[in-house]
Amino acid sequence: MEDVWIMDSGCSRHMTGHRKWFSSLNPNLGFNLVSVSQLLDEGFEVFRVDLTSVSGPARYLVASPSADIWKWHRRLGHLSFDLLVMTSYPGELLHMDTVGPARVASVSGKWYVLVVVDDFSRFSWVFFMEFKDEAFGFVLDLVLRLRNESHKTMRAIRSDNGGEFRNSRFKNFCHDLGLEHQFSYPYNPPQNGVVERKNRTLVEMARTMLDEHRTPRRFWAEAVNTAYYIANRIFLRAFLGKTSYELRFGRQPSVKHLRAFGCRCFVLKKAGHLDKFKSCCLDGILLGYASSSRAFRVWILEAKQVVETCDLSFDETMPCTTPVFELSGDDKEGTPSLRMRKQAPRAWYARLKSFLLKSGFVMGSVDKTLFLLSHGGDTLIVQIYVDDIIFGGSSHALVSSFAEQISREFEMSLMGELQFFLGLQIKQGLEGTFVHQAKYTRYILKKFNMSDSKPMTTPMSTNTALDADEDGETVDQKEFRGMIGSLLYLTATRPDIQFAVCHCARYQASPRTSHRQVVKRIFRYLKFTPELGLWYSSSSSLSLRGFSDVDHAGCQIGRKSTSYTCQLLGTSLVSWSSRKQASVALSTTEAEYVAAASCCSQLLWMKATLSDFGLRFDRIPHLVDSTSAISIAKNPVLHSRTKHIDVRFHFLRDHYEKGDIDLIHVVSANQLADIFTKPLEFDAFTCL
């Protein structure tokens, strides 16, 4: 019956039970049926012919063009019909492509996604990369894993012409394994359409999941990873009626454990961290599913890190989207906007400035956020930091009066005596004021798992000589940058770690194990001295002086020098800096001269700022340990060895001649800025 077709006027479609005739078939059908209605719809003519030589019912004859399957049968060199319908088995052909770079780095510091799709099952894998050239390693691991999982032969991989795929490593790899590497035509994405369409599906799913719970964009990689995990388990392979997961593993996947991405969840604390009267759970955000275990990936809000756990519960409820209040059409009071606009800080400053000026305050000549009020021999000082204000004065009555006045004008909260401001802890007493960051120090020690580390007495070893260390092992860039950023914030009250932190900060682009070891030593030093800070004695004089020193050609990469300066009021350190010079200095004298110019500019700025407080300074002492640099500043004669120095640095000479500063030589043992130039032994470090 294979070549016999029965004309059926009640049949809506042509039907056959033989694979060779059609790509979509019903193998249980015992007859070949020709649909009369479909023939008429497609423009064919059906004739009724009376045949007298054969008994029985009449037959219908039809003239039909070749079906598309015959056309492709000829085009493909008369391949078997089985290959036309099902051209592959799992793992025979892999499609791959990269997506990125993303606009923001992921939580783990990744910028790219490698997407790989199996041609037969449409099962996909995703791998996240910091750089595109990491693609080869992931493909190598995947191919070897698939070859171990199946006894069938992998025949080919398909990709575009990107440099991460078209290179000698891929060529040698495919040659060694006997794989054909198929490339799509340049600028023709449809030729690699399987993976291109998968890219779109995963990105759209990830974007929707991020938007639903307003999850921060830095979790995009977690969203893509969850999208691929779900897609493998729910999308059906069109002509096979099975999911990608089932086609690859031979069993139906379970989806009972799936939860809404980004929903709030509560992770049970471990037994050793429980307290009778404290919460037994940690708040978190669901970021997907673990790849190597039956666990969930959760972002812990307090610790700011990803953990994998099964001991948790979920809150998948969504907030109501209906309005919670309505504004009347006649809003005389002017309800403020709930969203802060970019003009808001400027508008707030203008409003506050107007109020203070009307109240008799005078704005600082240099610092426009400083306001002073003189009243009956007493002084009131107000300092603005955006929407935070600190104020104090020589009269308690004047301070109380201003507090009452500004509270009537603005809705604000008075926090009392200044104890904590912008992350700084402030302890005031009759003998002076102590500013420190002990709380923050303990926080970062805990954050980077250094709370139990062995303490060190100095932040940096005298034998340390950092360079690029290109042959060294790379470390997690995100973690390294996080450690450096935390330490830089700590230098606001810890000038003792300024040199070590700035020295390590130069290698953030490509950190190595040697760099991280030096950074960890800084943390171990903080473990030894968590309570250190700045002491401002009430009995200290208000004489201004400055120190400058230099580390000549200390940068191993560009051989540039580093300027180190500090300024003191009496015995109190009020300003310091560590900055790499913009140009290469040809000698120590030139480097010292440039550093002295930098210190001079800071002293002049402080002189102008302190004049608003009624302090006047003439011939400010500027201590330098280089007699040659002092000679250049004091002697206007042009030397052959100094004529190349940029003109802008000679303003040091100009202000010396005007009497603004007085250059004084100091021996290296008494050079306070020496602590910012190099690692010191414990005794010298403690002395400075």
N, C-alpha and C positions, 0 to 999 in steps of 0.2 A: 504493500500500500504506500510505499515511500514516494513513488512518482505519480500516484493517482490523487486528483483533487476533486472534491465534491462541491458543486455549485450550490450555495445555500442563500436564498433570498432573505432569510431571517437572521443571518449572521452579520453583526455590526463591524467586525474586523476580520481580515484574513488570519487564519490560525493553522498551525502545524505543530506536530510533536517532534520534528526532526531539526536538530541543531543547525544543520548546514544552510537552511533556508532563511532563518531570521536570527537576529541577535537577541530579541526578547522572546522567550519561548515558554510553552507549557509542556514539559516532557511527558505528562500523563495523558495527553490528548491522543486518541487512537486513530484519528482521521485528519486529512488535510482539507481544510474548509476555505473556500473562496467567497468573500463577502460581496454579493451583488450590489448592495447599497454603496459600499465603499468604492467599487469600480465606477459606478455612475457619478458619484461625487467627484471623482478624480478625472472625469472627462472621457472615460472609455465607453465603447459601444458594445452592447451585448446582443447577440443574434440567436434566434430560435431556429434550429435546422431540423427538418423532418427527415429521418432516415428510415427507409423501409426495409433495408436488408438486415437490420438487427432488431430483435424483439426487445420489449422493455421500454422504460421511460425515455424521453428525449434527453439529449445532452446539449450543454451550452458550450460554445467555443468562444474564446477571448484571445485577442492579440495584445500582449503585454510587454512593455520594455523591461530590460533587466533591472533587478532590484539593486539598491545601493550596496548591499553586501557583496554582490557579484562584482560591482565596479571596484570596490576596495580589495576584493579577492585578486583581481587582475593587477591592480596597482601595486600590491604588496608581493608580487612574484608568486601568486598562487599558493600562499601560505595556507596552513590548515585552518578550518573554520573555528576550531577551538581557540587558536591564538588571536583571532579577530575579536572574539567575545571576551576573553579573559587573558590578557597579555602578560600577566605576571603573577607571582606568588609572594608572600611576605618576605621582604628583604632583598628581592631581586634588583630593584632600582630605587635609589634614594634621591629625592630632590632636596636642594639646600640653598639657602640665601641668608644674607645678613640684613638686619634692620638697625638703623641708627646713623649718627649718634643721637641720643635723646637730649632734650633741652636741659635736663637736670640729671645729675648722677643718681644712681640708685642708693639705697641705704648701705650697700656693700661696695660702693664706688664704681659700679659698672656703667658703661655708656652704650654698649651694643648688645644685640640679641642674634644668636645663630639659630635659625629655624631649619629643622630637617624633617622631611615628610616621606613616609614609605608609600611608593606608588600604588601598591595593591590594596593595602588596608586603610590608607590615609592616616595611619598612626603617626603622630608627630612628636618631636623632641625639641626642647628649647634649651639653649646654653647662653649664659650671660658673660660678657667679656668686657674687659677694660680697654683692650686694643683689638683691632680686627685680626692681627696676625695670630691671635690665640685660637682662631677657628680650626687650624690644622690639628692641634692637639685634641680638641673635642671630637672631630670627625674620626680621627685615628682610633680613639677609645671606643666610639660607638660602633664602627665597622668591626673591630676585633670582638666586641661583645656580641654583636649579632651573628658573627660567624661561629662563635662558640655555642650560641643558643640553638641554632638550626643546622640541620645536615644539608640543607639546600644551598646552592651556590649563589653568592651575590655577583651580579654581572656588571652593574654600572652605577655611577653617580652622575647627577646632572646639576649644573650650577650656571651662574652667569660668568662674565669675564672679569669679575673683580680681582684685584691683586691678591686678596686673601685666599683665592681659589686657584688662579692661574699662576702658579709658581713652581719652582723646581722640586720643592718638598712634596707637593701633591702629585707631580708627575712621577717622581720616583716611587712614591707610595702606591699609586695605581699600577705602575709597571710591576712592582714586586708581588702584588696580590692578584694580578691578572684582571684588574678592573678597567672598564672603559670609562673615561672621563668625558662626558658629553657637555658641550658648552652651548648656551643659547646665543643667537646672533646679537651683536652689540646693539644696544638701545632698542631691544625688542623683548620687553618683559613677558608678553604672552607665550613665548617659547619656553619660558620657565613658569608657566601659569599655575601649576599645581601648588607650588610653595608660595607664589605671589598671592594667590587667593587665600591661602592659609594665614599669611602675614596679616592681611586685612581683617580676617575673622578674629584673630587673636587680639589685635590692637583695638578693634571696636568693642570686643568683650571687656578688655582691660579698662578702656576709657569709661565705659558704663559703670563698671564695678567701683571705680575710683569716685565717680560723680555721685553715686547713690548715697554713700555715707560721708561725702566730702573728705575722703581720705587724702592726706598730703601727696603731692605728685612725686615725692622722692620714693614712694612705694610702688612705682610703676612696674618695676621688675617682678615684685611679688604678685602684682595683678596679672601680668602676662603669664607667669608661671602657673597661677591658678586657672587661667583661661585654658591653657594647653591641657592641664590635668582634667578639667571638665569636658573639653571638646573630645578627647579620646574616649570618653565614657558615654556620651549621649548622641553624638552625630552618627547617623546611619550611612553606611556605604550604599550608594544608590541602587545598583542592580543586584547586590547580594543580600540586602535587608538585614545586615548585622552592623554592630558598632565596630569602630576601629580596634577597640580593646579586645572584643570577642574574636575578631579575625586574627589578631596576633597571638593571643594567649589561649584561645579555644574555650573560653568560659565567659559567661555574662558578668559584667561588672556590677558591683553594688554601689548605689548612690545614697544609701541611708545616712551616711556620715557627713554628707555635704552640708555646709552652713553658708550663710550670706557673707561674702567677702567684706571686710571692713567693719563688721558688726562688733559691738562691745562684748567682751568676755571677761571672765574672772578666773584667774589661775590660783589654785590652792598652793599655799606656801608649804615648803618642806617642813618636816617635823622639827628639825633643829632650829628653825627660824620662827617658831610660833611663840606667841605671848598670850597669856590668859585674857588680857583686856585690850588687845589690839586686833585689828582686822586679820582674818586668817587667809585673805585673798589679795591678789595683786590685780589691779585694773590693767586691761590690755585690749588690743585690737587684733582681730583675726586676719592673718595675712596669707592663709592657704594651708597646704598640706605637706608634710615631710615626704621626701622622695625615697628615703631608705627605711622608713618605719611607719607604723600606723599611728602617727601623731599629728598634731596640729602645730602650725607655725604661728606664734603670737608675738606681737610687739608690746613689751612691758613699758607702760608709760613712765613709771617712776625711774626705772633703771635705764630707759632709752636703749634697749637692746632686744634682739630677736631670740626667742627660746622655742624649743620643741617640747611639747607636753601633751599628755592625755588627761591630766587632772584639772579639768576646767569645765565651766558652764557658760552658756551663751545667752545673750539678750539680743534677739533679732527683731525686736519691735522697732517700727519706724515712727518718728514724730508726726503728729497731725499737720497737714499742709494748709488747713484753713486758717484765716486770719484770727489772731488772738485778741485784737482790739481794732477799733475804728476811730478815725479822726473826723470830727465834725467839720463841716464846710467853713465855719467861722471860727478859726483858731487864733484868737487874739493874743494868747500868751506865746505862741510860736514854739511848737513842740520841736525839740532838737532832733537832728538826724541820728539814727542809730549807727550809721556807718561814718567813720572818719574820712574826710576827703583830704587830698594832698595839701590843700591850702589851709587846713585846720591849724597846724602848728604856727604858721605865720600870723594867722588871724588871732590866735590866742595870745601870742607875744605882743601884737599891736594893742590888743585890749588891755593886757596887764601893764604894758609900758605906759599907756595913757593914764591909767589909774595911779601908778607910782609917781609919774611926773606931776600930776595934779596934787598929789599928797606932799609935794615938796622935795622929793628925791632928785638926786643928780645922777645922770647916767655916766658910767665910766668912759674915759677918753679912749681906751684901748679895747677893753672887754665890754661889749654892748649888752651883755647879760648881767652886768654888775651895777647895782644902784646903791647910793649912799645918802644918808640923811643926817644932818648936823642939827642938834637942838639943845640949846642951853649948855654947851660944852660937852654933851654926850653925842655919840655916833651910833647909828644903826646901819647895818650892812645887810643887803638882800642879794642873794645869788640865785639865778634862774637856770634850771636844767630842763628845758622843754616844759613838761607839766609838773615837775618837782621843784620845790622852792625851799631853800634854807635861809634862815636869817638869824642874826644875833647882834648884840650891842653891848655898850658899856654900862647901860642902865636897865635894870630889870623892869622898871615902870615903863620905859620907852618900848621895850620888847613886848610887854603885855598889851600895851595900848595898840601897837601895830597889829598884833595877832587878832585882837577884837575887831579892829577896823577892816582888815582884809577878809575876815570871816563873814562880815555883814555884806561885803561887796560880791563875794564869790562863794559858791558851794564847794567846800573843801574840808579836809580832815587834818586836824592838828595832831601831830604824832608826839609832841612833847620834846624833851631834850634829845638832841641828835645822838643816836646810837648806831644806826645802820643806814647807809646811803649809797646807792649805786653799787651795791655789792661789797662795800667797805664797812668794816666794823670800827666804830669810833668810841673810845673810852676817854671821858673828860674828867679831870681832877684839878685840884688846886695847884699841883706842881707842874701840870702840863697836860698834853693830849696825846694819846697813843692810837695810831691808825694801823689796823692789821686786817688780814684775811684768813684767820685761823679756820673759820667754818668752811670757807671755800677750799682751803688747802686739804682738809680732811675729806671733803666731797670728791675732789679729783683723785685723791689717793684711792678712795673706794671705787670710783668709776673705772679706773684703769687697773684694778686688782693689785695695787701696790701697798695696801694697808698693812700687810704682814711681811713686807720686804725688810731686808737688813738695812739699818740706817747707815748713812755715810756722813763724814764730818765736813766734806767740801763738795760743791756741786760738780766739779770736773777735775779729773786727774791731771797732774802736771805733765804726764807723758802722753796725753791725748793729742793727736795731730790728725784731724779729720780731713778727708778729701772725698772725691766723688765715689771712690771704691766701686768702679764699674764691674769688677769681677765678683763682687760680693753678692750674697743672696738677697733678693728683693723682699720687702715686707709689705704688709697691708698699708697702702698709702692713706686710706681714710683714717685708720687708727692713728698713724703717725702724725697726720695733720691735726687730728683732734687733740693729741697730746701737746703739740706745739702751741695750738691756739689757746688751750687751757693755761699753759704756762705763761704765755704772753700776757694774758689778762691778769695773772698773778703778779707780774712785774710792776703793777701800779703801786704796790707797797713793798716789793721785794727786790731792791736794786742788786742784792747779792747774787741773784741768779740771772741778771740781765745779760752778761757776756755769754754764759753757757747756752741760754735759750736762743739768743740771736745767732750764735754760731751754728747751732743745729738747724735753725729755721732755713738756712741756705740750701738744704738738701731735701726740701719737701717734694720737689718734682719727681725725684727718683730715690726714695729712701732705701737704705740697705740695713742689714743686720747690725753693722758696726755703728751706724747712726742711732738706731733704736737703743742700743746698749748705753750710749752716752746720755740719751734722754731719760732712760730708766734710772741712771745714776742721779740725775737731778731730782727725780721723784724720791729716791732713797735719801737724798739730802733733806728734802722737805719733811720726810718722816722723822728726821733727826731734829729739825727746827720748825715745827708747825706754827709756833706762836710768835715768830719774829715779825717785826713790823717797823713803823716809823715813829720815833718819839720826838715830840715838839715841846721843849721845856718852856715853861712860862717865864723863867728867869734868863733865858737866852737873849743875847743882844740881837739887834736887827741890822747888823752890818752885812752887806752883800759881798760875796766873793765867788770866784769861779775857778775850776780846775779843768785842764784839757790834757789828753794824752792820746797816743796813737799806736795801733798795731800795724807796723809797716809791712805791706805785701803779705798780710796774714791770710788772705783768701786764696786757697790753693787752686781755685778754678780760674779766676781772672787776674790774680796777683794784685788786686786792688787793696788799698789800706782801709782801715776802719777807724773812724773818729770816735772817741769816747769823751764825754764832757759831763760835768756835774756842777750844780750851783747850790750854795748854802746861804741861809740867813742865820748868822751867828754860828751855832753848832748844829743847826737843824738842816738836813738835806731836803730841799724843796723841788729840785728838778734834776733830771739826768737823762742821758740819751746814749745810744749806741747805733751808729749809722755808717754803712759802707760808703766810701767816697766815690764820686761819680767818675773820676778818671784815675789812671794809674800814676802814682807818684814815683819819680825817678830816684828819690833819696828819702832818708828818714827826716831830714830837715824840711823838705817840701811837704811831706805828709803831716809833720807837726805844725807847720805853718797853716795848712788848710784846716786842721782840727782846731787850732786856736781861733781862726776866723769864724768857725761854726759856734764855738763857745761865746765869742764876742757878740754875735748876733742875738743869742739867747739872753745874755746879760743886758743888752740894750732894751730888749722887749720887756724883761722883768723890771728894769729901771722905770720904763714908761708906765707899766701896770701899777707898780707900787707907789708911784707919784699920786695916784687917785686916793691912796690911803694917807697921804700927807708925808710920805717918806721921801727924802731927797738923798741922792748919792753922787759923789764926785770922785773921779779917778778910782773906779772900782778895781780892787786887786784881782788880777788874772794870773794865776800861777801855772807856769809851764816848766817842764824839766829839760827843755832843749834850749841851750844858749844860742845855738845857730838860728833857730826860728825867731828868738827874741831880737837878735841882731838884725835880721832882715826887716822886722817890723819897725825897729828904731832907726835904721839907716836907710834913707830914701835912695841911695845910690843903686843903679841898675847893675846887677852882677850877671856874668855870662851864664852862671848856673841857675839863675832864678828868673831870667827874662821870659821864659816860656810859661811861667805860672799865670793862670787866668787873672785878668784885671779885677774881677769881682772879689777875689780873695784879698786884694790889697786894701780893702776898706778897713781891715784890721789896723794897718799903718795909719790910715786917716783918723780913726777914732782914738788912737793912741796920741797922735799929735794934737787932737782937740781936747784931750784931757778927760775923755769919758772913761777910759780904762787905764790901768797901770800894769804893764807886763812885768812880772816878778819871777825870778828863777827859783825853783824849788827842787831839792834833791829827790831822787827817785823813791827813796825810802819813805818820804812824807807826801808823795803824790797820791792824793785820794782817788784820782781817776784811774790809778793803776789796777784797781780791782776789776775794772771794766775791759782791760786789754788782754789778759791772759790768765790761765789757771794758776793759782797760787797754792803754796803749802799751807797747812792748817794754821800755823802760828802767824804768818804774814796775812793770811785771809782774815783771821779773827781780829788782828790788830787794826786793819783798815775798816 
